[in-house]
Amino acid sequence: MNGGTRDLREIIREELLMKDVILGAVKDGPRTVPEIAGAIGRPAHEVLIWVMGLRRYGHLAETEEVDEGYYRYGVSAGEGS
């Protein structure tokens, strides 16, 4: 690690731990990655990695594009939450 930068493998390992936290952050409505990051108090670049993993495995889905490439993410229909 260098100057407070965390290893990507460490961030990815936390994905399972962050699943419930992120799903909780979007339970009341879809949010962008920066909005999710603010809600859970984590850096947006880490949240982006977790959101993409949750999206890949069907836990989150894009709901709309809000501004130049920013999408809102919400609980996917198959998640059942």
Buried (B, 14 or more C-beta within 10 A) or exposed (E): EEEEEEEEEEBEEBBEEBBEBBBEBBEEEBBBBEBBBBBBEBEBEBBBBBBBBBBEEEBBBEBEEEEEEEBBBBBBEEBEE
